[in-house]
Amino acid sequence: MTKRIVEFDYLRGIAIIYIVLGHSISNSGQGFPLWLENLLRGGTGVFVFVSGFFFHRIFYPRFAYKDFMLKKLQNVFVPFLVVSMVGLLLQSGELTFIHHKTWDVVLAADWKTLQTGFVLFPHWYIPFIMLTFAVSPVHKWYIEARPAIQWVLFAASFIASALIHRGEENINVIHSVFYFTPFYLLGILYSQYQDSFYRHDKAIQWLCWIVMILAVYMQTYVDAHVGNYHKPAFEWRGVDWQMVQKMAACILLLELSRWMVGKPGADHLHFLARISFAIFFLHPIFAVIIGTTIWYAGTHYGVHLPQTLGWSLGFSLLMYLYLMYCTVALVLLLKRCLGERSRWVMGW
């Protein structure tokens, strides 16, 4: 494995930390700093950026569409179905034993959930990324196009994404494909023109810092918007500053990954990278458990988290540690029990 691939493996580890951190925020808008929340939300784009890089670097040189899709079905879509069944059972159990709903109400709620295309809240990503994989011949054509065409299409997709925002509740898969395409294309371009990126490394970093700071300021203090932007594609609501800052974050986090090579903690980051997709699949289960527990404690016992800065930051950190390392423990347990068959359950 070359140093360049190691850097992107580290970035994959950072990306899953980023995603879990975004799902760990407590007291959103009521104690947790808004600018920090806007920085931590929306880390999925970094995951897509890494996927684009590896498509060009790993799959494109020996691309065979049938083999590529069969592997993605086995390692991505089948685990999605398995974990979704577990999530549906958790939802049914919550409605039945905590909310005391009748079986017909539970079945109706389960059917309504299935109609969205996903069960657990972050799993909208799987239908989206499977459709992205399905149109990989288009990405192959993009790689083989002239550089001028590549950069024009990237710029056009970036502008379109910043204007259409993410789809409402992430339900529209086609909308998600259009929204996240510039992240995927940027990953391809970085792999294809890595030497050029390295030659202009400092200038690109400075530009990304400026863009990120400006985007966070505009989102937090001008738009007064918290988290991801969602809307119908053709409804005008201005610029998606969250998307703009995450494009800059891809490059800045990659620089962090390069710096991490050989540093303390790099081995653990590489470990998280290896099981990142399994963490992505399974951590929502623990989020549902703690979310239901917090709701029950507040509703039945009047226990609520103090809405102060210290409590918000401290509890969010505890939430991250709980979500990440309970999931890691479950991943290792499933791997130990199932061996290679664990790929069908969690993609690893």
Secondary structure, 3 states (H helix, E strand, C coil): CCHHHHHHHHHHHHHHHHHHHHCCCCCCCCCCCHHHHHHHCCCHHHHHHHHHHHHHHHHHHHCCHHHHHHHHHHHHHHHHHHHHHHHHHHHHHHHHHHCCCCHHHHHHHHHHHHHCCCCCHHHHHHHHHHHHHHCHHHHHHHHHCCHHHHHHHHHHHHHHHHHHCECHHHCCHHHHHHHHHHHHHHHHHHHHCHHHHHHCHHHHHHHHHHHHHHHHHHHHHHCCCCCCCECCCCCCCCCCHHHHHHHHHHHHHHHHHHHHCCCCCHHHHHHHHHCHHHHHHHHHHHHHHHHHHHHHHHHHHCCCCCCCHHHHHHHHHHHHHHHHHHHHHHHHHHHHHHHHHHHHHHCC
